[in-house]
Amino acid sequence: MSTLSPVESAKKAAAARAVSEHLQPSHRYVGIGSGSTVVYVVDAIAAKGPLFWGEMTFFPTGSQSKGLIRAAGLRLCNLDDRPLESGKPVTLDVAFDGADEVDAELNCVKGGGACLLQEKLVAIAAKKFVVVADYRKLSKNLLTQWKAIPIEVLPMAAPDVLNQLVALGSTGPLVRPGVPGKAGEVVTDNGMWIIDAPFAPLKLLSEGAGAERAADGSWGVKALADEIVKIPGVVEVGIFFGLDGSEAAKVGKFGLAQKPVAAYFGMEDGSVKVTNAAGSERNLIVRKSDYCFILNISSPISRPKMRTSTSKVAALVCFLLLSSAMASMAAWSTDMGDQLVLQSPTSHLLYHSSCNTSTDLVFPVNDPFILETEFPPKEHGSLAGVGWFDAVTTWACLWYQDSSNNLVYARYECNATSGAYALHNSEIISAALPDGIALHNRTALSAVLLGAEEGIRVYAHDEERRIHELSFHNPTGWLYGGSVADQPGNGLALASAASAEKEVTVIVPGEKGIQVLQKSIEDSVWDRSTTSISGEMASFPSNNLHSLALTTDEEGSSSLFYIGTDARLHHLLSPPNSPETWVPQPTQPRDLWPKAQTPSVPLTITSRRGARVFTLYYQASPTEIASATFNGETWSTTLLPLLPPPEISPFLTPDPTTPRTEPPQPRDVKAPLSKPALIALCTILPVVVVLALCAACLFTHRRRQAAARHGPRRAPSRTRPRSTDLAFRHVRPYSEFGELSWEDGVSEDTTTASPWRRKRGWTC
């Protein structure tokens, strides 16, 4: 049984959730705030183990957090000792801190622990600032429950500051006294005093708060904070307001973001309420029963009359797959095999399979691969992704909508050792759309990667359900590619694919079937085909179609898949050079094409360009994902089973009754050698050194004798790189997105010769 009080349990739950959602393995610089809740933040970080946080450096906001970081064995650094990049101090990846009160617009009051100045410095030094608190700190307006604003002031200016605060409407501001039994005032780590200034509750922007004091004497958050900080002698005010990290990044005002991007509140009932920067809230129940994991199996799943592929699922996927919610997904294929991204329907995090395996689809469980996102994805939004292997590194590009309906692009680089993707860069690309065009809040997304020279095409719906194209080229970046179809489609589904001749096909639902639009990359006008269906399109939900999957083979024929109103998978085939003709194909038996959980589940496909080999992924039941593969001749299916979670989820803090290992010791702590060991070391070490020197002299002497007998040796020429020089020897020298060729002949400068020559460099 836990001995924690309800309040402490709430803090612990909020801290565990915030750390799991915002601290990524790729992060290097992390801010740690002050207060009672931060204790649980540090515990949650330390519990992830040295393999997770071993390369991270942690920056405190005061003496308390400095002690917590040291006690947990984490690497400590002061904010003013940050390393420099391009002559500027590095930006922290994320900062975690508590708060005394948080309002509905994520403005905060901080400074109850007298660390407000350093807390604000760490917050504005971070890309994103995350608040962790319990249910008592959540209010509609600031100063509802926490009645006074903490203000850090110069001691000699305190009397004048008090008078000025009274003039602003504060009722009885006081210099904060020291603890009972200690004479004098509270002195901060900076040698300053703290004044607590009571005010009436502060108005929100949504309540009409202006830039100045209202006629009735009331203040808005920003107006009061601006006035207080102008008072001579005030060092800093304990109101955190203005821009959050995401907003500051969009407008280029780095280092000015005081407001958190999200606030996590542990509730009395065991849930965690999350309020993000857009003001939306969601309740996340932190219970073990919410978590499901894919079973680690070493052979295909066996069922009566079921044919399975030889592929296997290795390890586990931490994927919250509940019967009441569908998970968004995206998939792509590279020379390193298929890779899958899944969005949890509860936490909305993006999980991905390992990026360093060439055969198996691997989802680790002990340390799940979670994609870092600079702009958090919206709930149940569409995903699109592409990837490629450049003979050295696997890369991936992902597109999704954020909570503000912006279209976000993120590029990731694979860590070949760990198999995790690290965020390389991210930006909002919907800004390239012309004025007057806004994305639909539930747009479908589809992406096509054409090659090193031709770049990328991304397709999405506007508010009127028309399809628009965004294109990427080096070095111009993202540009608007125009409208694909003048008439709006039926439903919010679309699919796209490219042929070997670099002709792009986009398909959307029509009134009685499908609309096919095609364009060569050299053309500027889309050809709209009037489709002819040779037979009945079974269970085709033209007005309520959620997902389409399209692929094109080397002969020019196209295959279109959809999930019908009967929750079954259906297939249409278009012969080569006949985009207007589509022939319904026989439905495969249920052991090859399992029934989908519902007709609205996402459907995604992976294929190798020019080859008639592809795999379909969709949710088959509350506990299974179907992976149906066509090898050019026959179908085979693997069901990825989901089992109840282990006793302790990796995202939950272990129960206090569970035996725990000792926390890691600080890096510089070494156990002293015993006295007998020291004597043995001092006796043996000189002997070893002398023997090594004798051996080295003998070896050198014999080499000189051999050189004198045989003459100088000539280095052998090298006309082709050895296979051991390649980063991945089992991968052929070709990528979907630009060819790689062997370097012919012998380089005269063997020190700089590269075994690979890129015909054209390409990045997205």
N, C-alpha and C positions, 0 to 999 in steps of 0.2 A: 504493500500500500504506500502511496505517496504521502509524505508528511508535509508537503507544500500547502500553503493556504490558497484559496481560490484566486487571490490577486497574483501571487507568485506563479501559480500554474498558468495563469493567463499570460504573464510576461514571458514565461518559458516557451509557450506554444507560439506566440507571436515572433519571438526571436528565431526559433527553428524554421518557421515558414519564410521569414524575410531572408535569412541566410541562404536557404536552399534555392530561392527564386532569384536572388540578385548577386550572389558570389559565384563566379565562374572559375573553372580551373585555369583559364588563360589570364586571369587578373594578376597583376604584379604589385599594385600599390593600393592599400586599403586603409581608410580612416576609421578609427574607433573612438566613439564618443564617451560621455560620462553619465553616471547615474546607475540606479539599481537594475534597470532593464538591460543595460549593456553587459552586465555580468553574464547573462544567459546568451547574449550574442557571441561573446568570446568563447563560452562553453560549446556552442553549436559549431563554431569554426574549428576549435581544437579537436572536436570529435571526428572531424573528417580525416584527420591523420596527416602525417608529414608528407605523404605522397601527393596530397592535395594542396597544402599550404606551404610546402617546403621552399618554393621560389618566391613567396609573397613577402612583402615588407609592410608593416603596420605602423600607422602614425597616430599617436594619442592626442587627446584634447586637454589633458591635464594629468596631475600626479596619480589620480585613481586609475584611469585607463592605462597609464604607463605601467602601473603595478600589475594590472590584469594581463597585459600583453606579456610581461616578463614571466609571470607565474604559469602561463599556458605554454611557454617554450617557443613563442612566436618571435620572429625577427622584428626588432624595435628600431625606429628611426624618428627623430624629431622632424617637424614639418619644415623647418628652415634648413635641414640637411638633405633635402631631396636631391637626387641626381639631376643633372641638366641634360636637356635635349634641345639642340639648336640654340644653346645659350639661355634657355628658359627652364625653370623648374618643371619636372614632369607633372602631369595631371593625375590625380588619384582616380583609379577605376571606379571606386564606389566608397561611400562613407556611411556607416551605421551609427545612429545616435537615438537617445530617448527624447522625450518632450514633456513639459509640464501641462500643456494643453494644446490641442489641435482643433481648428475649426473646419467647417464644411468645405472651405476652399484651400485646405492644407496650409494655411498660415499657422505658425507655431509661436508659443511662448516658451522660452527656455532661459535657464539661468538659476533655477532653484538650487543647483549645486555649486553656484558661483564660478562656473567655467564658460560663461556665455561667449566671451571674446574668442577664445581658442576654438570653441565649438563652431562658431561662425567662420573662422578662418579655414578650418578643415572642410566644412560644408561647401564653401565656395571654391575650394581647391579640387573638388571631385567632379567627375562627369555626371554622377548622379548621387543624390543624398536620400537615404531611406530612413524613415522614422519608425521606431519600434516602441510600443507602449501597451498599457492595459486599458480596459474599458472605461476607467474613471477619467482618462485624459481626453476623451472624445466629446466635443461640444459643438453646437451649431455656431456659436460666436465665441471669440476669445474673451477672457476675463469673466466668463460665466461661472466657472468653478475655481479656477486659479485667479484670485482677485487682484493681484498686483503685477506690474511689469518690472522685472529685474533690470537694473541699469548699472553698468560698470562706470565708475567716475574716479577722477583724481581726488585723493583725500582732501587736498587744500581747497578744491572747488566745491566740495559737498554742500556747504551752506547756501551758496548762490544757486546751485542746481536745484536744491529743495524749493527755493522761492520761485524759480522759473516753472517748476512742475506744478506748483499750486496755481500759478497763473494760467496754466494750460487746462486746469480743471481737475487735477489729482486731489483726492480727499485724504489728507494725512500721510504724505510720503515720509518714509523713515530710512535712516541708514541702518542696514541690517546688523544687529548685534551679534557678538560671538556666542559660542555655546555656553550654556549655564555653567557658572563657576569659573569662567574665563573673562577677565575684564577686557573691554575694548570692542572693536568692530571686527566683522568678518573681513579678512584680507585675502584677496584672490592670489592665484599663482603669479600674477603680473604685478603684485604689490598695490593693487587698487582696492577701493571700497565698493560695496554693492548698496544701491538704494532701491527699495521696493516701493513702487508708486501705484496705488490703487486708482483705477478709472472705471467708468461705466463700461458695460460690454461693447465691443467694437463692431461696427457695421461691416458687412461684406460688400463686395462690388455688386453682387446680385441684388443687394438691398438698396442700391443707389448711393453707396459711399463715394464721396467726391474727393478731390485733391486737397480740400481744406475742411476746417471744422464747420459742421452744419449749423444752421440758425438756431436749432434747439440745443446746441452745446455738445451734441454727440460727435464722436470721431469715427472715421474709417481706419482700417488697419494701416494702410500706407501713409495716410495723412498724419496720423499721430506719430508713427515711427520716424517719419521725415522731420517733424518738428522737434522731437526729443533729441535726435542726433545732432541738431544744429546748436544746441545749448553748449556754450563754452565750458569745458571741463568734462563733458560726457565722452567717454572712450568708446562705448558701444551700447546699443539697446538690445534687450532680449526678445525682440520680435523678429521672426524669420519670415520674410514676405517677398513678394515680387515674382521673379522668374524661377522656374525649376530648371534642372539640368537639360532636359530635352528642349524646352523653350529657348534657353540660352544658346544651345547649339544651332538651332534653326536660324536665329538672327545674328549669330556671330559674336555674342556678348559673353565670351568665356570668362570665368572668374567672377561672375556677378550673380550666380544662382544660389539663393539662400533657401528657397522653398523645396521641400522634398518632392521627388517624383512619385512616391508612394508612401503611405502610412499603414502600418500593420497593428491592429488592435486585438489583443487577446480578450475574448469575451468570457462571461461567467459560465456559459454552457459548454465550454470547451472548443468552440469554433474560433476562427480568426477572421475578422472583418478587414478587408483590404480596400482602402480608398486610394485611387490613383490620381495622377495630376489632372485628369479631365473631370474629376469629381465623382466618377462612377464608383459604385461599391459592389463588392461581392462577398458572400460568406463562404469561407472554406472550413469545412469540418475536419479537424485534425484527429482522425481516428484510424487505427490500423486497418479496419475493414474496408476503407475506401481504396486501398491500393491493390492492384492486380499485377501479376508478373507473367511473362511468357516462360514456359517451361524450358529448361535446358535439356535438349534431347540429342542423341547421337545417331538416330536413324529416322527415316520418314515415318509419319504417323500411319498406323495401320488401322483400317476400318473395313467392314465387310464391303467387298466389291469396289474398294477405293484404290485407284492407281496413284502412286506418289512419285515425285521426282527424286533423284538421288541427292538433291541438295538438302542440307540440314540446318537447323537453327542452333547456333552455338551461344551459350550464356543466356542472359535474361533481358527482358525489356521492362523497365519501370514505366508503365503506361497506364494511366488511370482511365480505364475503359468501362464506363457504366452503361447500363441498359437504357437509361433515360437520355443519354447524350451521345452524339456522334463525334468522332475525332477527325479533324482535318488531317490530310496527309499529302505528301509530295514524294515523288520517287524519280530517279534517273539512273542511267547505266553508264559506266566508264570502262576503261581497260582494267580497272580494279574491281569490276563487278557492280552489282546493284547496291544502291544506297537509298534508305528510306527515312523520311522525316515525319514524325507524328506529333500533333498538338494534343496535349491532354485536355479533355473536355471540362475538367474541374479546375486545375491550376493554370491552364492555358500556356504552360511551358512547351517548348519545342524540343523533343527528344530525337536523337538521330542514331542510326546504326554506325558501327565502326567503319572508318574510312580507309583502313589499311589492310583489309582482307580481300582476296581476289575471288573467293568461292562462296563463303558463307555469309549469311546475314546475321550480324552479331550485335546484340544489345546488352552491354554489361549491366549488372545490377548493383554491385558494391559501390560503384562510383559512376552513376548513369551519365551518358553523354547528353548534356543540355546545351543547345545552341544559345550563345550570348546574343542578345538583341539590344541595340542601342535605343530603338523605338519599340516598346512592348507591343506584341501583336494583339489584335482585337479578338474577342471571344468568338469561337466557331467561324472564323474567317477562312477564306480560300487561301491555298498555298500553291506555288509553282516553283520548280527548281530545275536546274541543269548542272552538269558537272563534267569534268574532263581530267585526264591524267597527262602530264607533260613530260613523262619519263623521269621526273624527279619528284614531283609533288602532285597530289590530288587536290583539285580546286572545286568549289561549288558556289553557285549563285542561287539565292533564294529571294522570292518576292512574296509580300504579304501586305495586308492592310493593318494600320495601327488603329488605336482607339479613336483617332480623329478622322478616320477614313482616308488618310493619306496612303499612297502606294509607296512601300518601302522596298528598297533593294539592299541586300547584304551579301558581301563576298567573304568566303571562308577558306582558310588554308588548312590542309590536313596535317596533323602531327603524325609522322610515319611511325613513331615509336609507340605512342599511346593510343592512336586511332581516333582521337578527338579532333573536331574542327575548332579552329580559333578564328574569331572575328578579325578580318583584315580591314574592311572599311564598310560603311553603311551610309545611305543617304535617302532622302525623300525624292523620288523621281516624278511623282505626279505633278510637281511644279512645272514640268515641261509641257503640260497640257495647256492649250490656249485658254484665255479668259472665257468664262461662260460654260466651260466643260468641267463637270465635277463627277467623280466616280460614284457609282451606285454603292450604297452602304453594304450590299451583299454581293458585290461583283464576283463573277468567276474569274480566274486567272489562268493564263496559259503562256508558256514561253518556248521559244525555238532558238537553239544555238546553231548558227549556220556555218561558222568557220572563222579562221584567223582573219581573213580579209572582210568577210561580210558581217560579222558581229552577231548581235542578238536582236530578236523581236519579241516583244511582250504584248499580250492582248488582254483587254479588260472592258467591262461595261460602264457606260455612263448612267446618269440618273434616269434616262429614257430608254435604257437597255440597248443602246447602239454600241457597236464594237469599235474600239479605237486602238491604234498601234503606237507603241513607243519603241524606238530603235536605239541601239548603242553601236557606235563605231569609234575606233581609235583614230585620232586623239580627241575627237569632238565631244565625246561623252553622250549623254542621253538627249535625244531629240524627239519631237512629235512626228510620227509617221503618217498621220492622217486618219480619216474615218475608213473603216473597212466596209461597212454597209450603211447605206442611207436610211434603210427601214429598220425599226427595232425588231429584235428577235422575240420569239416566244420563250419565256422562262429565262433563267439565269444559269445557263450552261454553255460551255464552248470548249472546243478542242482544236489543237493546231499541230502540224507536223511539216517536215521538209523532206523533199525527195532528194535523190542523189544528184539531180540536176539543179539543186538549190531553188526549187519551186515550192513556195509556201502554200499550204492548204489550211483554211480555217472553216470549221463547221459549227453551226448553231442550230437550235431547234426552229422549225418552221411551223406554219399553221397546220399542215397535214403530214409533215415529215421533217426533212432536214434541209437547210440552206448550205450550199457548198460555195465557198469563195476561194479563188486561187489567184496567185500573182507570182510571176518570176521576180527575182530580186532586182532585175534591171528595169522592170515596169513600174509605173506610177499609178496604174488603174487596176482595180480588182475585177476579175471576171466572175460574174455571178451566174452559176449554173442552175438551170431548172432541173431539179432532180427527178429521176424516174425510178420508182421502186418496183422491182420485178417481184411482186408478191406483197403480202400484207406485213406491215411492221408490227410485230406482236407486242401488245401491251406497251405501246409507245406513249409516254406521258408528255405530249408536246408542250403543254402549258405548265407542267410541274416537274420538268426534268432537272435533276440536280447535277449530274456528272456525265461527261462524255470522255472517251479515251480513243485516240487516233494514232495509227502508225502506218508508215509507207515502206514497202520493201524495194529491193534493187530492180525489180521488173516493172515498177510503177503502179502496182496494185495497192489499194488502201484498205485497211480494216478499221471499222468503227464499232465501238462497243458502248452499250448503255445498259443501265439497270431499269427494267420495266416496272409497270405498276404491279406485276406479280412477284416483284422482288427477285426475279431471275435475270441472269446475264444473257444479253442478246447481241448478235453479231451481224453486221452488214459488210459486204465485200464489194469493192468497186474494181472492175477489171482495169488493166493498163490502158492509159490514154482515153479513158471514158469516165471522167469525173461526174457526169450527169447520170450515170447508171449505177445503182446500188442493189445488190442481190442479198436478201436475207439468207443467212446460213443456218443449217440445222443446229438446234440447241443441244449442247452436250449433256450427257447424263449428270445427275446431281452429284455423283461422286467425283466428277471432274470439274463441274461448275456448281459449287455449293450455293444454295439459296442465300441471298443477302439478308442481313438482319431486318432491314426495312428498305423500301424503294428509294429512300433519300440518302443512303450512305454514300460517302465519297468513293470515287473510283479513279485509280491512277494506273499508268502503264509505263514500263521501261522497255526500251528497245535499242538495238545497235543499228545505226543508220545504214541502209542498204542491205540489211539481212532480215530474213523472215523469221526472226526469233524474238519473242517478246514475252513479258510477264505482266499479268494484271494483279493488282492488290485492291482488296475491298474488305469491309467488315462483314463477316459471315454470321456472327452471333455475338451476344454480349461477352462471350469468353473466347472468341476465335477470330483470327484474320485469315482470309483465304489468299493464297498465292498460286495463281493458275498460270502455268508456263506452256507456251507453244514452241516446239523446237524445229518447226518447219514441216513436220509431218504429223506429229501426234501431240495430244495434250497430256499434261501431268499436273497434279495439284498437291500442294502441301498446306495443311491447316496448322497455323501457329497457335497452340493452345495457351489459354490464360488460366493461371492457378491462383488460389488464395495467397496472400502475401506471407513472407516469413514473419517470425515473431516481432522483429523490429525492422521497420522500414528505414531505408537510408535517409529519408527526409524527416524522420521523427527522432526526437531526443530519446535515448534509451530510458526505460523505467528505472527509477532510483533503486529498486530492489534487485535489479539485474547486476551481477558482478561486473565491475568495470576495471579495465586495465589502468595502471598508473599513468598520469599525464606525462607527455614527453618532457624530458629535461632540456633546459637551455643548451644551445649548441656548444657553448664554450665550457660546459661542465664536464670534466673528465675524472673518472675514478682513479685514485692514486695507486701506483704499483706497490705491492708488498715488499718488505725488506729482502726476503730471499730472491724474489724476482729481480730486484735491482742489482744484487750481487752477481747473479748469473748473467745478466745483461752486460754488466761492466767487464766480466771475464771473457765472454764469448765474442763480443763485438769487435775488439781489436784483432783477434785471430782471423775472423771472417774478412775484415778489410785487407789484411796483409795477403791472404790467399787470393783474393780478387785481383789485387794489383799484380801479383806474380803471374796469374793466368793471363791478364791483359798484356803484359810484356811479352810472354811466350808467344801468344797469338800474333802480335805485331811482328815479331822477329821472323816467324815462319812465313808470313805473307810476303815480307821483303825478299826472303830467299826464293820463294816461288816466282815472284816477279822478275828476279834477276835471271832465272833459268829460262822462262818462257816469253819474256818481253811483255810490253803493255797490252792489256785486253781492250778490245773495242766494244763499245756498247752495241747490242743488237738493235737493228732497225725495227720499227713498229709500224706496220701498215694498217692495222685494224685494231680497235680497242678490244681488250679481253672482256669476257662476259662478267668477270668479277668487278669490273669498273662500273657496272650499271647499278643504279639505285635499286631497281626491281628487275632481276634478271629474267623472271618468268613472264614479263610483259613485253609484247612485241613493240618495236619502235614506231608506233603509230598512235595518234590520238584522233578523236572525233573532230578536234578543233584546230587543225594545222598539223601537217606532216613533219616528222623528224627523220633526217637521213644520216647515214654514216658519213664520216668525213673521209674522202678518198685521198690516197697518197700519204706521204710522210711529211709531217710538219718539221721545218727546220728548227723551229723553236719549240722543243718538246716540253718546256716548262709551262707554256701557256696554251698548248693545244687542248681542245676539248673534244671528247669522243663523239659529241653530238653537235650537229649544226642545225639550228632552227631555220626553216625556210621563211618563217615570219613570226616574230614575237607577237603574243596576243594576251591581253588581260581584259577582264570584264569589270 
